[in-house]
Amino acid sequence: MIRRDLLRIALTSGALMSTTALNGPSPTTPESLSDLNAVGQHLWRVYGKTEAKTTLMPAVAEHLQTLHDHLSSRSRAADIRRLCELHSQALQLSGEILFDAGLYDEAADNYALAASAAREADAFDLWSCAMTRYALISTTEHRWRESLEVLDAAARVAARGDSTQPSRQWVASVQAEASAHAGAEHDTQRYLDRALTVHHLTGPVGNGGWLRFDGTRLPEQEAACLIALGKFDRAEARLETALHAPTTPRRTAAIRCDQATIALYRNDFDAVESYIGAAANLAVRTGSSYIAAKLADFNSNLNASAGASRRASTITGLIASTIRQT
């Protein structure tokens, strides 16, 4: 029901964004806009610290309803623009929660509406981030060409944004992984080089909310690219570097699955079982369908390379049990 409410609010708000700007007295004040912004920032911070992301759904739905109510009132054009920005931020957050729950169609709807809201506000960095999140759904579903098409458009939008912020670099990091899976090694390195320029930015990098990319995840992203290109030794070194940096449970699980892929390539089933066991524990602890999807991807590789061996069957059983629990 909350998922349906989220989409209903998002859809109706989208229609209001371009039709409700009126002259005259407005109930939306600078103080109320500041309060709405503070609530949105708080929800993004809580999201970053919460392991079970779906527990935030009611609070995000309530925030979106409040934003919707402001859009429904007699708001000035300048207020509408700011409300569109806040809506885009909230819609991207609801999309993140739905994405983690494995509800990709609903997440895509939220991201698409978030992109439209940001476009209404001429908020280019926000707009490009919504498009990047949309593209990540295609990446997760292994639709690399579709992902690259959306990411190319996201890069064009980001180029019109704030050059002191890392939206361009984030887009490039996702382009690199999609390109690696598409077999385009030269493009992969070109995008990785572009993403690495995040380290040249000065001052606060990102905002800790809807734009969190600061370069700390680049080692694991580079490793994922190298694995896709079959360069396992280099990938292993990058994964070790990644594990020495603070990571979220979701990112840690992805790293463990990548380590398991390398171990499988070397027929080291003890290591495979250890890494997959660690990822499975994180999946159960967080209830993250994203981690479950990573485990399912690994399981496909396992079945293709190891067949019906006893060790492979044990690991497959562990993965199946974990997926049922998430």
N, C-alpha and C positions, 0 to 999 in steps of 0.2 A: 504493500500500500504506500509506503514512504517513497519507494522508487517511482510509482505512478504519480504521486503528488509532486515529486521533483520535476518530472517531465511536464506535467500540466502547468506548473508555475513558470517553468522555463519557456514553454511555448507561448503562453499568453503574454508573458513579459516581453518576448521578442516582438510580438505584434504592437505592444504599447510603445516600444522604444522610438519608433519613427512617427508616432501619431499623436503624442500627448503634450508636446511642447506648446504652451500657451502663455500669453502675456497676463499681467495682473498679479495679484497676491498669490504667494505660493507657500504651502505648509512645509516645504522642504527648506530648511535653514542651513547655514554653514555649520551650526552646531550639530544638527542631525546628520549631516553628511560626514562630519568628523567621527561621530559615534558609530555610524555604519561602517566606516573604514576601519575603526578600531576593532569592531566585532569580527570583520573579515580577516584582519591580520591575526587576531587571537585564534580563530579557527584554523588558519594555516599552521600556526605554531603548534597547536594541539595535535593536528594531523601528523606533523613531523615526529611527535613524541609518542603517538599512540600506535600500539602494535596491531590491535584489532580495529582496522580502519572503519568498518561498517558501523561501529558504535557511534560514530559522529554523524550519521545520516540524519537523525531527528534535528540536531542543532543546525545543520546546514540547510535543511528544508525550512526551518523556522526563519533563518536569516534571509533566504531567498524570498519567502513570503513577505517579509518586512520590506525588502527592496521592491517587490512587486507592488505593494500597497503605495509606496512613494511614487512609483511610475504611474499608478492609476489616478493620482491626485493632480491638481492643476499646478504642474511644475514648470519653471522657466526653462528655456532652451539650454542655458548653461548648466542648470542642475540636472537636466536629462543626460547631458554628456557625461557628467561625473557619475550619475547613477548607472549609465551603460558600462563604464569602467568597472564599477563595483560589482555589477551583475556578471560581467565576464570573469572576474576573479572568482566569484562564488560558484559559477557554473563550471569552471575548470576544477575547482575543489570537489564538487559533487561528481564530476567525471572521473577524477582520480579515485574516489572511493568506489565507484561502480566498476572501474577498470580493475582495481585490486580484488574485487569480488568476482571477477570473471564475466561481468555483464557488459560485454564489449559493444553490443548494439546500443544499449542505453548510454554508455559512456560516450560513444561516437556522437549521439544526438546532443549531449551536453556540450561536447567540445565544438561541434558545428555552431550551436547557438552562441557559445562563448566567443567564437571568432566573429560572428555577426555583430554581437554587442560591442566588441572592441573596435570593429570597423566603424560602427556608428559614432564612436568616440574619437576616431582617428588616433587610437592608442596602438601604435605599430608594434612595439615590443610585446604587449599583451596579446595582440592579434597573432603574431608569429608563434607565440608559445602555445596558444590554443590549437593552431594548425600542427605544430610539432607533436603535441599530445595526440591529436587525431591520427597522425602518421604512425605513431608508436603502436596503435592498434593493428595496423597492417603489418608492421614489423613483427609483432607478437604472433600474428597468424601466418607469417612467412610469405606475405604478399609483397615481396621486395620492390618490384617495379612500381606498384601502386604507392607504396610508401615514399619512394624516391620522387614520384611526381608531385605529391603533396609537399614534401620537404623542399623541393625546388621553389615552389610558390612561397613557402614559409621563409626561405632565405631572401627572396625578393622583398617580402614585407619587412623582415628584420633589417634589411639594408637601409630602410627609411626611418628606423628607430634611433635610439640613443646609443651612439658608438661607445659610450663609457660603460654600458651594461652588456652582459654576456649572452644576450639572446642569439646573436649571430654565431657565437661559438657553440652554443648548445645545439642549434640546428645542425651545424657541421658535424658534431660528434655523432648524432643520430644518422646523418647521411653516410658517415664512414661505415657504420655497422651494416646498414642496408646495402651499401655498395660492395662490401666484402662478401656478403651472402650472395649477391648477384654475380660474383666472380670478377668484379672490376677492381683489380689490385691498384692500378695507378690512381683511380679516383679515390679509393680508400685512403691512400697515403696523403693525397691532396687535401681531403677533408680533415684528416687527423691533424695535419700541419695547421690548418685554419683553426681548428678547435683549440690547439695548444696556445694560440695567441691570447687565450683567457688569462694566462699568467703575465701578460704585458699590461693588463688593465690596472689602474691605480685607484685607490680609494675603496669604499665598500663595493664588493662584487656581488651582484644579485641583491635580492631583498628578503631572502629567507622565507618567502612565501611562494607565490606563483612563479617566481624566477629564482631557483636555488642553485643553478649551475655555477660552480666556482672552480672547476678543474680537478677537484679531489677524486672524482670518479673516472677520470680519464685513463688511469692504468687498467682498470677492469674493462673499460670500453675498448681500449686498444687490444687487450688480450682476447676479447670476444671476436674482434676483427681478425686477429692472427689465427685463431682456431678455425674460423670460417675459411681462411685461406690455406689451412693445413700446415701452419708454421708453429708447431706445438712447443718446441723448446723455448722460443722467444716468448710465447704466450705464458708459459709457466712462470718465467721470471717476472712478468708484469703482474700476474696474479699474486705472487708473493708480496710485491710492492703494495698492491691494493689492500691486502689484508693487514698491513701495518698502519693504515689510515682508518679513522673512525668510519664505520659503515652502518647502515640501517639493517635490520633483519632481512629485508627483502633483497638488498644488495649482497649481503653476506651469503644468502642462499644461492643467488645467481653465480657468485664466485665459486662456491662449493660444487655446483653442477658443472661449471667449466673445468674445474680441477678433475672432476670425475671423468669428463670427456677425454682429457689428456691421459689419465690413468688407464682408461679403456683402450686407447690407442696403443698403450704399452703392455696390454694384457695383465695389468696389475690389479687383480680383482679385490685384493685386501684393501687397497687404497680406494678403489671404486666404492666398495661397500661403506667405508668410513666416511667418505665425502657425501655420498647420497644419504647416509644415516643422519649426518649433521643437517643437511638441507631439509630432510623429512621432519626432523624435530622442529625446525623453524616454521615449517608449513603448518604443523599441528598447533604450535604455540600461538601463531598469529592468525590462523584461519585464512591465510592469503591464497586466493585462487591463482594469483600471479606466480607464486612459488610452485604451486601444483602444476601449472602449465609448463614451467621450466623442467620439473621432474618428468612430466609426460614427454617432453621433447627428448630428454635424455633417454627415456625408456625406448623410444623409437630407434635411436641410434644403437642402443644396447641390443635390441632384438635383431637389428639388421646385421650387426657385426659378430655377436656372440651366439646367436641362435638359441637353442633350448638347453644349453649347458646348465648344470646344477647351480653354479654360482650365479649365472644370469637369471635363472628362475627365482632364486632367493631375493635378488635385488628387485626384480620385477614385482614380486609379491609385496615387498616393502613399499614400493611406489604406489601400487594399486591400493593398498591399505591406507596410505597417506592421503591419496586423492579422495577416497570415500569420506575421510574425516574433515575435509576442507570445503 
